[in-house]
């Protein structure tokens, strides 16, 4: 992933596994209230997001909620 390549995204490993994502797959995400089409280019891990929980959630939901990294 290179800076400036809009629409490319890295996702958490758990989200990629739970949604059976393969490199190059596309997905739709809601970002700042808008639907955005993104292309999956890899996984990323961060100690800041060991167990991401959706807003007002009580537990992680790796099927519907993910941390995304975009350049």
N, CA, C and O atoms as a printed pandas DataFrame, in Angstrom:
     atom_number atom_name residue_name chain_id  residue_number  x_coord  y_coord  z_coord
0              1         N          UNK        A               1    0.855   -1.169    0.000
1              2        CA          UNK        A               1    0.000    0.000    0.000
2              3         C          UNK        A               1    0.899    1.229    0.000
3              4         O          UNK        A               1    1.806    1.345    0.824
4              5         N          UNK        A               2    0.645    2.129   -0.914
5              6        CA          UNK        A               2    1.411    3.368   -1.007
6              7         C          UNK        A               2    0.510    4.562   -0.728
7              8         O          UNK        A               2   -0.670    4.564   -1.077
8              9         N          UNK        A               3    1.083    5.569   -0.099
9             10        CA          UNK        A               3    0.315    6.784    0.172
10            11         C          UNK        A               3   -0.235    7.347   -1.132
11            12         O          UNK        A               3    0.457    7.377   -2.150
12            13         N          UNK        A               4   -1.464    7.785   -1.088
13            14        CA          UNK        A               4   -2.083    8.384   -2.257
14            15         C          UNK        A               4   -2.882    7.419   -3.116
15            16         O          UNK        A               4   -3.620    7.852   -4.001
16            17         N          UNK        A               5   -2.749    6.110   -2.872
17            18        CA          UNK        A               5   -3.548    5.126   -3.609
18            19         C          UNK        A               5   -4.893    4.998   -2.917
19            20         O          UNK        A               5   -5.098    4.096   -2.105
20            21         N          UNK        A               6   -5.797    5.889   -3.233
21            22        CA          UNK        A               6   -7.107    5.903   -2.601
22            23         C          UNK        A               6   -7.851    4.599   -2.789
23            24         O          UNK        A               6   -7.739    3.941   -3.824
24            25         N          UNK        A               7   -8.601    4.242   -1.785
25            26        CA          UNK        A               7   -9.435    3.058   -1.880
26            27         C          UNK        A               7   -8.771    1.776   -1.448
27            28         O          UNK        A               7   -9.420    0.730   -1.439
28            29         N          UNK        A               8   -7.481    1.814   -1.085
29            30        CA          UNK        A               8   -6.807    0.616   -0.593
30            31         C          UNK        A               8   -6.844    0.613    0.926
31            32         O          UNK        A               8   -6.746    1.660    1.565
32            33         N          UNK        A               9   -6.987   -0.581    1.498
33            34        CA          UNK        A               9   -7.151   -0.665    2.940
34            35         C          UNK        A               9   -6.483   -1.916    3.506
35            36         O          UNK        A               9   -6.477   -2.977    2.882
36            37         N          UNK        A              10   -5.923   -1.762    4.698
37            38        CA          UNK        A              10   -5.481   -2.887    5.519
38            39         C          UNK        A              10   -6.530   -3.057    6.603
39            40         O          UNK        A              10   -7.084   -2.070    7.089
40            41         N          UNK        A              11   -6.809   -4.286    6.987
41            42        CA          UNK        A              11   -7.789   -4.528    8.045
42            43         C          UNK        A              11   -7.166   -5.398    9.122
43            44         O          UNK        A              11   -6.103   -5.986    8.921
44            45         N          UNK        A              12   -7.826   -5.476   10.253
45            46        CA          UNK        A              12   -7.346   -6.338   11.323
46            47         C          UNK        A              12   -7.387   -7.794   10.862
47            48         O          UNK        A              12   -8.241   -8.185   10.067
48            49         N          UNK        A              13   -6.465   -8.570   11.369
49            50        CA          UNK        A              13   -6.370   -9.982   11.001
50            51         C          UNK        A              13   -7.661  -10.733   11.321
51            52         O          UNK        A              13   -8.122  -11.546   10.520
52            53         N          UNK        A              14   -8.237  -10.464   12.477
53            54        CA          UNK        A              14   -9.470  -11.150   12.882
54            55         C          UNK        A              14  -10.617  -10.843   11.920
55            56         O          UNK        A              14  -11.389  -11.737   11.573
56            57         N          UNK        A              15  -10.732   -9.593   11.491
57            58        CA          UNK        A              15  -11.790   -9.210   10.549
58            59         C          UNK        A              15  -11.588   -9.914    9.206
59            60         O          UNK        A              15  -12.546  -10.420    8.621
60            61         N          UNK        A              16  -10.358   -9.946    8.719
61            62        CA          UNK        A              16  -10.066  -10.603    7.436
62            63         C          UNK        A              16  -10.410  -12.087    7.493
63            64         O          UNK        A              16  -11.011  -12.622    6.561
64            65         N          UNK        A              17  -10.036  -12.749    8.577
65            66        CA          UNK        A              17  -10.326  -14.178    8.714
66            67         C          UNK        A              17  -11.825  -14.429    8.818
67            68         O          UNK        A              17  -12.356  -15.313    8.144
68            69         N          UNK        A              18  -12.496  -13.672    9.642
69            70        CA          UNK        A              18  -13.936  -13.885    9.877
70            71         C          UNK        A              18  -14.763  -13.643    8.620
71            72         O          UNK        A              18  -15.817  -14.255    8.441
72            73         N          UNK        A              19  -14.287  -12.747    7.742
73            74        CA          UNK        A              19  -15.016  -12.413    6.521
74            75         C          UNK        A              19  -14.427  -13.079    5.278
75            76         O          UNK        A              19  -14.827  -12.770    4.155
76            77         N          UNK        A              20  -13.482  -13.987    5.480
77            78        CA          UNK        A              20  -12.881  -14.767    4.386
78            79         C          UNK        A              20  -12.359  -13.868    3.262
79            80         O          UNK        A              20  -12.599  -14.130    2.083
80            81         N          UNK        A              21  -11.642  -12.805    3.644
81            82        CA          UNK        A              21  -11.119  -11.864    2.652
82            83         C          UNK        A              21   -9.854  -12.404    1.995
83            84         O          UNK        A              21   -9.002  -12.994    2.660
84            85         N          UNK        A              22   -9.741  -12.200    0.704
85            86        CA          UNK        A              22   -8.540  -12.521   -0.063
86            87         C          UNK        A              22   -7.998  -11.219   -0.636
87            88         O          UNK        A              22   -8.751  -10.270   -0.855
88            89         N          UNK        A              23   -6.692  -11.177   -0.879
89            90        CA          UNK        A              23   -6.093   -9.969   -1.440
90            91         C          UNK        A              23   -6.807   -9.569   -2.721
91            92         O          UNK        A              23   -7.064  -10.404   -3.588
92            93         N          UNK        A              24   -7.121   -8.293   -2.831
93            94        CA          UNK        A              24   -7.806   -7.772   -4.006
94            95         C          UNK        A              24   -9.315   -7.727   -3.877
95            96         O          UNK        A              24   -9.980   -7.082   -4.688
96            97         N          UNK        A              25   -9.877   -8.402   -2.867
97            98        CA          UNK        A              25  -11.329   -8.348   -2.653
98            99         C          UNK        A              25  -11.746   -6.909   -2.377
99           100         O          UNK        A              25  -10.958   -6.110   -1.872
100          101         N          UNK        A              26  -12.983   -6.591   -2.710
101          102        CA          UNK        A              26  -13.505   -5.267   -2.398
102          103         C          UNK        A              26  -14.582   -5.384   -1.331
103          104         O          UNK        A              26  -15.231   -6.419   -1.180
104          105         N          UNK        A              27  -14.748   -4.303   -0.604
105          106        CA          UNK        A              27  -15.745   -4.259    0.462
106          107         C          UNK        A              27  -16.292   -2.846    0.552
107          108         O          UNK        A              27  -15.686   -1.900    0.048
108          109         N          UNK        A              28  -17.423   -2.711    1.189
109          110        CA          UNK        A              28  -18.000   -1.398    1.449
110          111         C          UNK        A              28  -17.918   -1.139    2.944
111          112         O          UNK        A              28  -18.299   -1.985    3.753
112          113         N          UNK        A              29  -17.416    0.037    3.305
113          114        CA          UNK        A              29  -17.320    0.426    4.707
114          115         C          UNK        A              29  -18.044    1.753    4.898
115          116         O          UNK        A              29  -18.147    2.556    3.970
116          117         N          UNK        A              30  -18.539    1.972    6.100
117          118        CA          UNK        A              30  -19.138    3.257    6.444
118          119         C          UNK        A              30  -18.084    4.047    7.210
119          120         O          UNK        A              30  -17.685    3.670    8.312
120          121         N          UNK        A              31  -17.642    5.148    6.609
121          122        CA          UNK        A              31  -16.607    5.991    7.202
122          123         C          UNK        A              31  -17.154    7.408    7.274
123          124         O          UNK        A              31  -17.525    7.995    6.258
124          125         N          UNK        A              32  -17.199    7.947    8.480
125          126        CA          UNK        A              32  -17.751    9.294    8.709
126          127         C          UNK        A              32  -19.161    9.412    8.139
127          128         O          UNK        A              32  -19.535   10.447    7.587
128          129         N          UNK        A              33  -19.941    8.335    8.281
129          130        CA          UNK        A              33  -21.331    8.351    7.854
130          131         C          UNK        A              33  -21.561    8.146    6.364
131          132         O          UNK        A              33  -22.698    8.221    5.899
132          133         N          UNK        A              34  -20.493    7.888    5.607
133          134        CA          UNK        A              34  -20.623    7.693    4.157
134          135         C          UNK        A              34  -20.152    6.295    3.772
135          136         O          UNK        A              34  -19.188    5.778    4.337
136          137         N          UNK        A              35  -20.840    5.687    2.804
137          138        CA          UNK        A              35  -20.437    4.382    2.294
138          139         C          UNK        A              35  -19.271    4.578    1.328
139          140         O          UNK        A              35  -19.334    5.392    0.407
140          141         N          UNK        A              36  -18.203    3.811    1.562
141          142        CA          UNK        A              36  -16.993    3.928    0.756
142          143         C          UNK        A              36  -16.596    2.538    0.264
143          144         O          UNK        A              36  -16.574    1.584    1.043
144          145         N          UNK        A              37  -16.283    2.422   -1.021
145          146        CA          UNK        A              37  -15.843    1.152   -1.603
146          147         C          UNK        A              37  -14.330    1.060   -1.447
147          148         O          UNK        A              37  -13.613    1.979   -1.843
148          149         N          UNK        A              38  -13.829   -0.046   -0.870
149          150        CA          UNK        A              38  -12.410   -0.209   -0.584
150          151         C          UNK        A              38  -11.895   -1.534   -1.129
151          152         O          UNK        A              38  -12.638   -2.510   -1.237
152          153         N          UNK        A              39  -10.596   -1.551   -1.475
153          154        CA          UNK        A              39   -9.954   -2.784   -1.942
154          155         C          UNK        A              39   -9.006   -3.280   -0.858
155          156         O          UNK        A              39   -8.140   -2.540   -0.392
156          157         N          UNK        A              40   -9.178   -4.538   -0.462
157          158        CA          UNK        A              40   -8.383   -5.166    0.591
158          159         C          UNK        A              40   -6.998   -5.510    0.044
159          160         O          UNK        A              40   -6.873   -6.258   -0.925
160          161         N          UNK        A              41   -5.947   -4.950    0.683
161          162        CA          UNK        A              41   -4.583   -5.200    0.221
162          163         C          UNK        A              41   -3.697   -5.855    1.278
163          164         O          UNK        A              41   -2.522   -6.108    1.011
164          165         N          UNK        A              42   -4.226   -6.136    2.466
165          166        CA          UNK        A              42   -3.429   -6.823    3.473
166          167         C          UNK        A              42   -3.986   -6.677    4.871
167          168         O          UNK        A              42   -4.989   -6.002    5.101
168          169         N          UNK        A              43   -3.291   -7.343    5.819
169          170        CA          UNK        A              43   -3.695   -7.275    7.222
170          171         C          UNK        A              43   -2.662   -6.486    8.012
171          172         O          UNK        A              43   -1.506   -6.364    7.606
172          173         N          UNK        A              44   -3.093   -5.958    9.134
173          174        CA          UNK        A              44   -2.212   -5.214   10.023
174          175         C          UNK        A              44   -2.627   -5.495   11.460
175          176         O          UNK        A              44   -3.790   -5.780   11.745
176          177         N          UNK        A              45   -1.672   -5.410   12.339
177          178        CA          UNK        A              45   -1.932   -5.574   13.767
178          179         C          UNK        A              45   -1.353   -4.373   14.494
179          180         O          UNK        A              45   -0.346   -3.806   14.071
180          181         N          UNK        A              46   -1.990   -3.991   15.579
181          182        CA          UNK        A              46   -1.515   -2.870   16.373
182          183         C          UNK        A              46   -1.827   -3.136   17.838
183          184         O          UNK        A              46   -2.932   -3.575   18.157
184          185         N          UNK        A              47   -0.879   -2.882   18.737
185          186        CA          UNK        A              47   -1.155   -3.083   20.159
186          187         C          UNK        A              47   -2.249   -2.155   20.684
187          188         O          UNK        A              47   -2.808   -2.398   21.754
188          189         N          UNK        A              48   -2.552   -1.104   19.942
189          190        CA          UNK        A              48   -3.622   -0.187   20.354
190          191         C          UNK        A              48   -5.004   -0.795   20.160
191          192         O          UNK        A              48   -5.972   -0.369   20.789
192          193         N          UNK        A              49   -5.091   -1.791   19.289
193          194        CA          UNK        A              49   -6.388   -2.380   18.947
194          195         C          UNK        A              49   -6.360   -3.893   19.116
195          196         O          UNK        A              49   -6.655   -4.630   18.175
196          197         N          UNK        A              50   -6.010   -4.357   20.306
197          198        CA          UNK        A              50   -5.958   -5.792   20.573
198          199         C          UNK        A              50   -7.355   -6.389   20.531
199          200         O          UNK        A              50   -7.546   -7.493   20.021
200          201         N          UNK        A              51   -8.319   -5.673   21.061
201          202        CA          UNK        A              51   -9.693   -6.161   21.121
202          203         C          UNK        A              51  -10.643   -5.013   20.793
203          204         O          UNK        A              51  -11.261   -4.456   21.701
204          205         N          UNK        A              52  -10.775   -4.642   19.508
205          206        CA          UNK        A              52  -11.642   -3.509   19.164
206          207         C          UNK        A              52  -13.120   -3.820   19.378
207          208         O          UNK        A              52  -13.630   -4.839   18.913
208          209         N          UNK        A              53  -13.786   -2.931   20.082
209          210        CA          UNK        A              53  -15.217   -3.088   20.380
210          211         C          UNK        A              53  -15.960   -1.927   19.723
211          212         O          UNK        A              53  -15.549   -0.776   19.865
212          213         N          UNK        A              54  -17.050   -2.213   19.006
213          214        CA          UNK        A              54  -17.798   -1.131   18.361
214          215         C          UNK        A              54  -18.370   -0.148   19.381
215          216         O          UNK        A              54  -18.580   -0.507   20.540
216          217         N          UNK        A              55  -18.621    1.087   18.954
217          218        CA          UNK        A              55  -19.235    2.058   19.862
218          219         C          UNK        A              55  -20.521    1.495   20.457
219          220         O          UNK        A              55  -21.335    0.909   19.744
220          221         N          UNK        A              56  -20.695    1.667   21.711
221          222        CA          UNK        A              56  -21.826    1.163   22.502
222          223         C          UNK        A              56  -21.939   -0.359   22.471
223          224         O          UNK        A              56  -22.994   -0.909   22.790
224          225         N          UNK        A              57  -20.857   -1.044   22.089
225          226        CA          UNK        A              57  -20.841   -2.508   22.116
226          227         C          UNK        A              57  -20.270   -3.022   23.422
227          228         O          UNK        A              57  -19.619   -2.287   24.165
228          229         N          UNK        A              58  -20.520   -4.285   23.692
229          230        CA          UNK        A              58  -20.008   -4.902   24.913
230          231         C          UNK        A              58  -18.885   -5.888   24.641
231          232         O          UNK        A              58  -18.126   -6.236   25.546
232          233         N          UNK        A              59  -18.777   -6.340   23.400
233          234        CA          UNK        A              59  -17.775   -7.335   23.036
234          235         C          UNK        A              59  -17.350   -7.105   21.587
235          236         O          UNK        A              59  -18.078   -6.474   20.821
236          237         N          UNK        A              60  -16.173   -7.615   21.207
237          238        CA          UNK        A              60  -15.741   -7.484   19.817
238          239         C          UNK        A              60  -16.733   -8.157   18.862
239          240         O          UNK        A              60  -17.381   -9.143   19.214
240          241         N          UNK        A              61  -16.838   -7.613   17.663
241          242        CA          UNK        A              61  -17.688   -8.183   16.613
242          243         C          UNK        A              61  -16.863   -8.184   15.332
243          244         O          UNK        A              61  -16.998   -7.289   14.496
244          245         N          UNK        A              62  -16.005   -9.198   15.182
245          246        CA          UNK        A              62  -15.078   -9.253   14.055
246          247         C          UNK        A              62  -15.771   -9.434   12.712
247          248         O          UNK        A              62  -15.135   -9.263   11.672
248          249         N          UNK        A              63  -17.029   -9.769   12.704
249          250        CA          UNK        A              63  -17.766   -9.932   11.441
250          251         C          UNK        A              63  -18.207   -8.577   10.875
251          252         O          UNK        A              63  -18.196   -8.382    9.660
252          253         N          UNK        A              64  -18.597   -7.636   11.756
253          254        CA          UNK        A              64  -19.182   -6.375   11.282
254          255         C          UNK        A              64  -18.387   -5.132   11.649
255          256         O          UNK        A              64  -18.685   -4.050   11.142
256          257         N          UNK        A              65  -17.380   -5.251   12.517
257          258        CA          UNK        A              65  -16.655   -4.068   12.980
258          259         C          UNK        A              65  -15.155   -4.331   12.879
259          260         O          UNK        A              65  -14.674   -5.380   13.308
260          261         N          UNK        A              66  -14.420   -3.376   12.310
261          262        CA          UNK        A              66  -12.974   -3.563   12.151
262          263         C          UNK        A              66  -12.242   -2.240   12.264
263          264         O          UNK        A              66  -12.807   -1.166   12.057
264          265         N          UNK        A              67  -10.980   -2.352   12.595
265          266        CA          UNK        A              67  -10.070   -1.221   12.508
266          267         C          UNK        A              67   -9.493   -1.267   11.099
267          268         O          UNK        A              67   -9.027   -2.316   10.653
268          269         N          UNK        A              68   -9.519   -0.136   10.395
269          270        CA          UNK        A              68   -8.999   -0.051    9.030
270          271         C          UNK        A              68   -7.797    0.878    9.004
271          272         O          UNK        A              68   -7.769    1.892    9.701
272          273         N          UNK        A              69   -6.812    0.527    8.202
273          274        CA          UNK        A              69   -5.666    1.402    7.980
274          275         C          UNK        A              69   -5.669    1.799    6.516
275          276         O          UNK        A              69   -5.688    0.947    5.627
276          277         N          UNK        A              70   -5.649    3.113    6.276
277          278        CA          UNK        A              70   -5.669    3.644    4.912
278          279         C          UNK        A              70   -4.556    4.675    4.779
279          280         O          UNK        A              70   -4.249    5.394    5.730
280          281         N          UNK        A              71   -3.957    4.744    3.602
281          282        CA          UNK        A              71   -2.879    5.724    3.385
282          283         C          UNK        A              71   -3.422    6.931    2.649
283          284         O          UNK        A              71   -2.677    7.870    2.369
